[in-house]
């Protein structure tokens, strides 16, 4: 049985918050009125730090955090 630590739970929550904020920003930009720029800015101010903090939580959970670039290079 696989047990996840606190970092993974926090990463998943932050990823959900960031994706929701970016989706709200997309909807505000695409379908909103010209007065919705405040919503766009708030969504981006929430989404970008949440995504960055989530990546840091994911990297801190790796057994070898300095080798994270293998995720992008090797597929198997």
N, C-alpha and C positions, 0 to 999 in steps of 0.2 A: 504494500500500500504506500502510495506516495503522499508525504505530508509536506505542505507548503509552509514556509516561514512567513513572518510578518511582512518582509519586504515584498514578497510576491502578492500578498493580499493588497498591500498599499499600491503596488505597481498597477494591478488590475483596476483598482478604484480610480487612480489618477488617470489611467488610459481612458476609462469611461467618461470621466469628467472632461478631459481634453477633447475627446471626440464629440461630445455633446456641445461643448463651447464652440468648436470649429464649425459644427453643423448649424448652430444658431447664427454664427457670423456669416456663413454662406447664405442662409435664408434671409438675413437682414440685408445683405448686399444685393442679392439677386432679386428678391421680391418685395423688399421694404420700400418705404418712402424715403425721400431725401432727409427727413428729420430723424431717421433711425441710425444715424452715425454713432450716437452714444452707445446703443446696444452693440454695434459692431466693435467698438473699441473695448467695451467691457468684456465681450466674449473673447477677444484676442488677448486681453490682459489676463484672463483666467486660463485660456487654453495653452498658451506658450509655456508659462511656468509649470503648469501641471504636466505637460508632456516632458519637459526637461527633468523635473523631479522624478517622474516615473521611470525614465531611462536610467537615472542615477540609482534608483532603488533596484532596478533589474540588474545593473552592473555590480552592485554591492552584493547581490545574492550569488553571483557566479563563484565557482571555486577558485578560478584564476582570473580576476577581473582585468588584468592587463592584456589578456589574450582575447578580448571581446571582438577584435577585428576578424577572428576566424568565423564568426557568424556571417560576415559579409563575403568571405572568400570561399569557404568550403561549404558545399551543399549536402554532403553525405556524412 
